Amino acid sequence: MYDLSKHPYFTAYTDKKSGITSYVLTEKVAALQRHFYFAQPSVSADGKYLWFLCFNPPARYMTLGVVSLDPDHPFIKNFSHASPLGGHPCITPEGDGVYFGAGNTVYKLDIEGNLTKKITVGTSITHGRPLQRLFTHASVSADGRHIAMDMKIADRVYMCVGDLESGEIRLLNKFGREYNHAMFSPVDKDLILLDQDWWRDRDSGEYFPIDNRMWLINTDATRFEPLVPGMFYGRDGTEMAHDYFSPDGYVCWSDYLYGAYECDLQTRKPLLVWKRPIIHSHCSLHREMFVGDYTPYEWKTKGCSVMFYDRATDKEIPIFSDMPYAEIWSDRYYHTDPHPQFCAEDHYIVCESTVLGGEPAVAITPASQALSACRARGETVVARHDTADGESGWRGELRKFDFVL
């Protein structure tokens, strides 16, 4: 991987509490530059390119951008013709571009800016109804053949898979409530993780909570079941969210009150790994390291930090501590939560930071440096959680799930 301390587009920043040095992208092609959603890597697997989203408020649209991480051959681009309003992007398995949704079409954008149409949703599916989204965020099957499409048409969700070669779209299931964040397993080409989400009726404004957050569906449409039946019933699952597949096929998620969990699909037994309140969390290739943010939802009053966790030592350390609140970007459309993620085969940690002048910017931290700092200066995690009203405290035992297997 490259030495970003020599890159002309990045500015070094050392956290005062941890001593960890990160590199903030300060070269701009847009007023706001935001990395991809945490469940999809922002850096290509070979470490050559950082992809990001470009915003120019108050405009309510985004375009795609990319920067070369090679300090000897730097470039940065804003692809003004590539606006992923129909679905957030993902890097292609080959690393030579990104897939994204615009209107009713899934496109591939390459590093030179060339667009290729891959899948188009026709009127035989929409029947003249408005297409709200093609997918929440793009996700490609383990064999590279299919893309998950949790399409929203009017007030219905249609869970489909699209064939990236033939353009064929196949319906798996349809729902009269909100399901989103469909994500293919990285180890099982036929398995998809699908989230049930809260929603409001567009006419009445009535709120419908989550019953069970995480569901498994396969591409043959012969399987649709909750990850752990009965796991979330009796508690609004909005406090258990931001789930994803780990690179080795576990389902992982954040419990806002308790911490970062993992679940082996063979046993279906959730395991609390990082015992601290966390909002977004993400793991390394084999779940030895985690990163997370706490708490962007109370940033203005309580501050927000990006934390690193080493599973082997049960220690944590801040990568960015007490980041300033960016009032100007508080509009949820721009969604500047830190969203930390591991990228490029665990070489990099990427997140959104506000450490330079309070302006949100994409930052890259060498994961090896964070691990070394954590083992040398990190603090052992003391199991704790927040109460539902946000008051910190430890109430004794961890919450126990009433499993129905």
Buried (B, 14 or more C-beta within 10 A) or exposed (E): BBEBEEBEBBBEBEBEEBEBBBBBBBBBBBBBBBBBBBBBBBBBBEBBBBBBBBBEEEEEEBBBBBBBBBBEEBEBBBBEEBBBBBBBBBBBBEBBBBBBBBEBBBBBBBBEBEBEEBBBBEEEBBEEEEBEBBBBBBBBBBEEBBBBBBBBBEBBBBBBBBBBEEBEBBEBBEBEBBBBBBBBBBBBBBBBBBBBBBBEEEEEEEEEEBBBBBBBBBBEEEBBEBBBEBBBBEBBBEBBBBBBBBBEBBBBBBBBBBBBBBBEBEEBEBEBBBBBBBBBBBBBEEBEBBBBBBBBEBBEEBBBBBBBBBBEEBBBBBBBBEBBBBEBBEEEEBBBBBBBBBBBBBBBBBBBBBBBEEBBBBBBBBBEBBBBBBEEEBEEBEBBBBEEEBEEEEEEEBEEBEEEE
